[in-house]
Structure formats: structure tokens, C-alpha cells
Amino acid sequence: MNPKRIIIDTDPGVDDALTFLLALASPEIQLEALTTVSGNIGIEKTTRNALAVLELAHASHIPVARGCALPLVSPLHKSGEAVHGSSGIGKAVLPEPKSQPIDQHAIDYLIERILAEPQEITLFTIGPMTNLALAIRKEPRIVPALKELVMMGGAIRSGGNATPLAEFNIHADPHAAHIVFHSGIPITLIPLDATYKCLLTTADVERLNRIDSPIARFVRDATAVYMDFYKKYEGFDGCALHDPLTLAVILAPELFTFEDQHVDVDISGGVSNGNTFADFMKVSKRPANMKVALDVRGRDFIELFIERMESLSRKI
């Protein structure tokens, strides 16, 4: 079976970086490009981190296109520095990347790639969706040309992690999410309801670091600040692998419990701004616009993640 061809739109970010590594460790996936966006930290650092992590994994041949520095409408309310560290990749220190982003803006790159090969590219958005929303507005023909969209975002029955009601990626640019949700693209949503069941523990990281590898050390150092945050504020020893879980849609779809739902996002600007909600009672009479992961066998995913990282660590 041919590997699934994907582009990841991203704001790295610790769990974003782990997503790239998981993609590179997985023969079921062909990672074709990264497009960067501001989110966890500013666009300069997210773009640098994307290049540096690819270089760490000997994958500098994969193009990186720099995208949007600001949300569509709202100011950027908060950064993820408390979670991801000031560099965006925790305590990991990566050399300045030798490679550079391509000249083309991420929006134009996405449009060009998707239109060039209709129904071939699956897009994974694991940060705010500013780039994709603007690409849809600039060239609506990408909507039928995109094979599918898998997004990490939202909190459906769960509470939020940016506000009590909103998840970070959606809250960072709710207007972009609103455009994407209503675009007609086939969407699979991986919200906090599922991702918080995928907890990487210190014991997992220690197991991985029995292999002497730059990859294993990166996972340890990158997750250190992340784990400190979770221990301090959420009371557990470990960190949730929010973004890497999106790849399980390809690698192990049987781990999920999906429901087809009509999901919308609040853009009113009030206390629930950025809240994602599903019409479980079908009161709006609107058809489902996405497949939502409301549960996952979290420990099984963590085991898959560690095994793939061990495999990559033995190679690099």
C-alpha cells in the first residue's frame, strides 16, 4: 500500500516537533512539506524550529514554507511559552538550521500543491488555522481538491486549555477555524477529549533514552518544560501528546471512537470565544460537517509512539 501523502501546517511547539518525528518514523506516511504559522510562539521561532527539527532527523530535503504571523481578526491573546518554553521546544537546544524556508508564502504554497494534485494531499493542521483559512478565501478551488483535513483542535465535551471553554489552537484564531469548519472540506477533528487520554510519562521517556541517540535526547529535553507545566497545573506526571495523536488517524484508526457531528465555533468575542461545540441533540437540523474523535485508547497510542521513536533513534 502506498504511503499517505501529507503536509503538516504547524506552530512548533514541543508536541508539533514530536509529530514531525513520528511522521518521519512511520512508513505509512510520506511527509511532503511543513507550513508554519504563529501560535505557540511567534512565526520566526516556529519556522526556525520546523527547519531545525527536520535537520535533526536528517530530513532537510522536506520544504518548509513560512506562513502567517498574526490571526485573522483577534489579537494573539496568549502564547504557549509557559508550556513550550521560550524557544518553543522546551529545554532542547538545536543548532541554527543550515536550511532556509522556501521563498513562497505558506498560503500560496498550499494552494499550488493542492491544486497541482487534486485528491492526493491530506493536510494536517496542528496549530491555529490562519494559513488554511486564507488559502480557502484566496482560492476556493482548493476545497474540492484537498483529499481531507485532519486537525488537532477544540474541546467538545472536555473543558478548554486556553480558557475554561476554549482549546488553544482554536482560541488563537477562532475566525480562521470558523471559515475552515464551514468550508465543506472533509474534516476529522482530534479534540482535547481524545488527546488528554494520551499521556507520555517520565518512565516512557526514560525507556526511550536507553538508546543513545540525538532523537531520544531531543524527546527528553523537549518535553521537560512541558512535563513541569502539567505537573504544576494539572497534577499529573507526564504530558499529553496532543498533536502526534492526529497521525494515528493514518497509523492506527482503530484506536479511536469517532462520531459524525455538526461542530461549530463561537466567534462572538465573549467569555466563550473560541469554544467548539457539537450539536449532539440535532437541534439545528444541520448535517454533520466532521468526524470527531470523542475517545481513544490512549495508552495504546503512547506505546505506538514510543516504539516508533525507538526505531527512529536506532537509525539516527
N, C-alpha and C positions, 0 to 999 in steps of 0.2 A: 504494500500500500504506500502511495506517495505521501511524503510528509505534508502537513498542512502549512501553507504559506501565510505568515503573519507579519504585520507591522505593529509595533507597540508605541503608543502615544503616552508619554510618561513625564513625571516630575521627580527624578531620583534625588533623595529618598532611599532609605535603607531597604524597605521591602520591594521597592521598584528594582533596585540593583539585584536583589536575590531573584527577582522574576527573570531578569536577563540571563542570569547564570542557569536557572532551571531550564529556560528555553534552549540554551546552548548545550545543556546536558541531555537533551531529550531528542532522540532520533525521530520521534513522531512530528517534530516541529522544525520548520525552516524559518528562522528569524531573518527577515529581509531588510529591515530598517528600524531605526528608532526616531521618533519625532518628539521634541522636548517642549515643555510648557512650564510656566511658573506655577508653583503650588506649595509643595513642602518647603521650598526655598526659592530664591529668585532665579530667573532664566539663565544668568551667567553660570551659576553653580549647577543647576540641573543639567545644563548642556555639557559642562566640564565633566560632571560625574558620569554621564552617559558614555562619553568618549573614554574616560579613564577605566571604567568597569569593563568595557569591551576590550580594551588593551590588556587589562589584567588576564582576561580569558583568551588571549591570542585571537581576538575576533575583530581587529581594527578594519577589516575589509567591509564590515557592515556599515552602511552610511548612517549618519546622524544629521537630521535637519532641525535647525533651531526654530522654535515657534514663538508663541505669544507671551509677552512679558506681563500683561495685565488682563484681568477679567473683562467681559464684555461691557458690563454696566456698573456693578458694585465695586467699591474699592476692595482691595485684598484685606479681609478682616483680620486674619491672623496667619502667621507662618507656622510651619511644623518644626521649628528649631528645637523646641523643648523635647520633642520626641526623637528627632533625627540628628540632633547635634548641629552646630553652626555650619559645618561643612556639608551637611545633608547625608553623610554616610558614617555617622557615629564617630567612633574612635579610630576608624580605619584611615590610614594615610596612604594615598596612592600618588605616584609621581605625576607631574604635569603631563597630560597626554600629548604624544607627538602628532597625532592625527587632528584634523580640524573638521568642524561641521561643513557640510556641503554649502554652496552659495545660495541655493534655493530655499526660500522660506518654507516652513513645515506645511502651511496651508496649501501652497502651490504644489509641493512635493506629493502630498496626499492625493490631491485632485489628479495630478498627472499619472501617478502609479495606479490608482483605482480605475481611471478611465481607460488606461492602456490595456488592462487585462480584466475585463468585466467578469464578475463572479469567481475570481481567482483569489482575491486577497481578503483575509479576515483581519479586522482591526481590533486590537485590544487597547482600551483606554483605561489607564490605571492612575490617572491624575485628573485635574479639572478638564472639562471637555471644550475649552475655548477654541482650540485648533479645529476640531471636527465641526463645531457649530459654524464657524466662519467659513470653512470649506463647503459646507452644505449651502450656506447663504450665497457664496460666490459662484458655486457650480452645482446646482441641484441635481445634475445628471449623475453625480456620484451615488445618490441614494439607491437607485436600482442596480448600479454597477458593483456596489460593495457586497461581497458574499454574505458576511454577517458581522455583527459588532458584539464583542464581549466586554462588559465594563465592570470595574470594581467601583462600587459607589452605593450610597443610600443606606438607609436603615428602615426596614419595613415594619416589622413588629418589635424590633430592638430599639433601644434609645440611641441617640446620636453620640458622636465623639468630638464634634466641633462645638455644638451647642447641645442642650438636652434633647433636641428634636432633630438635629441635622448631622449627617456624616460629612467628614472633611472635604472629600473631592467634590461633592455636590454643593456644599455650602460655599466653597471657594469661588464657584461660578454657576449659581443656580439658573441664570438666564440661558447659559450655554446648554445646561442639562435639559432645560425645557424645550429648546429647539431640537435637540437630539431625540428626546423621548417621543416627540410628535412628528418625527421625520418620515416614519414608515420603514426605516431600516430594520431588518430582523435583529432583535436585541436579546442577549442573555445577560441578566443582571446578577452580579455576585455581591450582595449587601453584607453589612455587619452581622446580620442574623446568622450567616454561614461562617464568615471569616473569624469571628471571635471563638469559634469552636476549633480553630487550627492554631494551637499554641506550641511554639518551639521553646523548649526548656533549656536551662543551662546544662542539664545532663545530655541532651541531644547534641549541643554544641561541643561538649567535651568528647563525646563519642566520635564526632566528625574529626576533631583535632588529634585523634590518634594517628591520623595520616598527616605527615609533614608536608604541607602544601600551601602555597600562597592563597589558594581558594578557601581552604579550611580556615586559615588565619583571618582572611577577609570576613568570612561569615561571623567568626568570633568577635572581631573588633568592631564590625559594623553594627552588630546587634547589641553591643554593650550598653550604649546610652538608651536605646530602645527598651531594653530589659529593665534598666534602672527606673525609667519612667513608669513602666507597667507595675513594677513592684511598689513604687511610691504612691501612685494614684489609684491603681486598680486592684492591688493586693494579691497579685499572683506572680510566681517565679517563672518568667518567660515572656514571650512576645507573640502577638498574633501575626500570622503570615497573610495579611490582607491581599496584597497584590499577587503573590505567587499562586494563590488558590485559583485565580482566573484560568491559569493554564490547565488545571485539572478538567476543564470543560473538554479539552482535547485528550489529555493523558489518562483520565480515569472518570469519565462522566457518570459511571455507576455509583460513585461516592455521594452524589447529590440527590436531594429531594427537590424537584422542580415543580412549580405551579405556573400556569399561564394566567397572567393578571393584567388588568389595566392599571398602570402606575403613572402617577403624575408628580410634579414637584411644585412646592409653594414658592412663588416669586413675589409675594405681597410686600415683602420688606419688613414684616412684623416679627414677633417673637418666634414664629415657626418658619421663617425664611430659610429655604433650602431643605425643608422637610420633604422626604419622599413618602408617598402613601399609596397603598393598593386599595382598589375598590372591591374588597372581599365580598361584600353583600350585593354587588352588582346594581347599586342604586343609580349609577349614571347611565346604565344600559349601553356603555361603550364597549367595543370588542377589546380583547387583550392586545396590548402593544409590546409585551415582552414576556420572556420566560424568566422566572425569578427563583433563585436558589434560597429556599427558606430553611434548609437543614443540610448538613454534610457529615460524613463520617470523618471527623476532624483528625483523629489520631492516625487513621489510615493514610490521610494525605501527608501528615508530618513524616511518617515512615517513608513514603514515596519520595518526598523532598530530600530527606537525609541520604537515602540510597543513591539518588541522582547526584547529590553533591559529593558523596564519597567517590562515585565513578568519575566525576569531573576532576576531583582532587588528585586522583591517581594518574590522570593524564597530564596535569599542569603543575 
